Amino acid sequence: MASDSPASSQLRNRPQLSDEVASILRHRIMTAELLPRDRIRIDETAAALGISVTPVREALLTLRGEGMVLLAPHRGYEVARLTRTDVDDIFWLQGEIAARIARRTAAAITVAQIDELAWANAQFRSAARSGDRATLTRAEHEFHRAHNQFSDSSKLSWMLLHTTRYTPHEMYASDPEWSAVTADRHDELVAAYRAGDADAAADCIRREFTDGAERLIAHLSQTDIWRDAEPGSTT
């Protein structure tokens, strides 16, 4: 058997630490913990996270490709502008993809799969009562993972997964009102599938993402992120 090339071996064994760093920084940007024009120093970030500079540098390259950070002359990396329109667009895209998946799911889902979704939402409610944010975040992910699998729409599911990387899950998990509203909306979605109502299912899941946008914008509006914006501005 031929041995692996050095390049293929390196890719297979390469840790995903840079992805984790990118996720941390993305969350801080989306929640305005890091504001536009704030500098992100590689050495300081690495020291704060207790890691080497290499995964931080790789994470910043990823975020630069996403337009989340800029490489400014003589300043290094700094946070890019994030507007209300950006937030609306992100969640609009998530909602539209999810609604299309829901319509396909309505046409294909079985009684057993509907029961599985109901069980997943029961787990979500249990996690909400426990107050464990990490468990609640996982339960929300598991509900939508199962839902998306039932539609047999692998490409759309992949696209949705990659757009939800901008969702600040920890912020939502800390909001008891969000978890209560979301659990009720999950119940509505399950009921729509039991009734075979594709329109109701699409509308229900779309509203979940609309609610997410509204909550994030409300949070950001209480920070300094848009302090210098003129009234009525989308910046």
Secondary structure, DSSP 8 states (H G I E B T S, - for coil): -----HHHHHHHH--SHHHHHHHHHHHHHHTTSS-TT-B--HHHHHHHHTS-HHHHHHHHHHHHHTTSEEEETTTEEEE----HHHHHHHHHHHHHHHHHHHHHHHHH--HHHHHHHHHHHHHHHHHHHHT-HHHHHHHHHHHHHHHHHHTT-HHHHHHHHHHGGGS-HHHHHT-HHHHHHHHHHHHHHHHHHHTT-HHHHHHHHHHHHHHHHHHHHHHHHTSSTTTTS-TT---
